[in-house]
Amino acid sequence: MSTILSDMTDMRSGTHVPVLAGELIDLLDPRPGQTAIDCTFGGGGHAQLIAERLGPEGTLIAIDRDPLASERFEELASEVACTVRFIRAGYAEALQELTDEGVRADVVYFDLGMSSMQVDARERGFSYSYDAPLDMRMDPDQELTAREIVATWDERRLARTLRDFGEERHSGAIARAIVRRRERNGPDAIQTTQELVETIVSAIPAPARFAGGHPAKRSFQALRIAVNDELEQLGQALPLAWGLLRKGGVLAGISFQSLEDRRVKRFLAERAQGCVCPPDLPVCACGREPQAALLTRRSIVPSAGEIASNPRSSSARLRAARKCREGAV
């Protein structure tokens, strides 16, 4: 989601503010005794609200690969009455683990992208707004970093990554600029966020540099997605999450950029589709029945008031569907 954050911190008050919280709660409608899975725990803003509604007989399972999230989870666990569990892993891996255990859930939701605690940890290099080591790992234990990508990937692979994951119009020029800087100054020529910003800005034509926000926005998004394998994770996680839902359960996703939103939208729409026979066929031959009832025909977006108080929430999109029958995911 470029630098838009899925979990917000109100800079004026220091209070953690989960995006589209009321709308998400209304759609999920968590009830006492149910089981909820938070696939992207982050700072725990949504999880806190969900847990309060599950009551002592309910269960909250939280997933996150960031060790900072596990620290915040310990705080939440001491504050809520429901049974709680934390799995430190990518959500695709964790959902597979829960599937193998035979867990069933009433509520599963994703709040995709970076959390505020990740971008606030400057040394992790997620933001182009300040100088820091070029890292971008959501799981600091993994090997691949943004610095390694910039230092070792060839021009074609860099350009494809910037185009496919950042929808960057100038991906080719930026990739060439990165490679040329390496050729002049060695593979360690770009080690910090500001060195990368300088390289990106130098490659973009002057009239286009600030036409759509910060000139490095899309490239940083692309590198972060590549480092953390975010789209592949999401592609694996959605069917796993759907498979964990009981009949009548709800799956929801909050996205902050079009690549994620399109995947969530397409996944839910495919499960809500019924007969796929040609329209001129007089009788249905496929026997396909919808597995889902869409709860959002169009994505839900933040109100003007929420955007005013949390400007970073402006690109958020919420979609949800209820599982109306069992079947292949």
RARASUL-V15885 format. One record per helix or strand of 3 or more residues. SS is the DSSP state (a for helix, b for strand). FROM is the first residue (numbers start at 0). LEN is the number of residues. If there is no record, write none. Layout:
# RARASUL-V15885
SS;FROM;LEN, SS;FROM;LEN
This chain:
# RARASUL-V15885
b;4;5, b;15;3, a;20;8, b;34;4, a;44;10, b;58;6, a;66;11, b;82;6, a;90;11, b;104;7, a;115;5, a;121;3, a;145;7, a;154;12, a;170;15, a;192;11, a;205;3, a;216;12, a;229;15, b;244;11, a;257;15, b;291;3, a;303;6, a;310;5, b;316;7
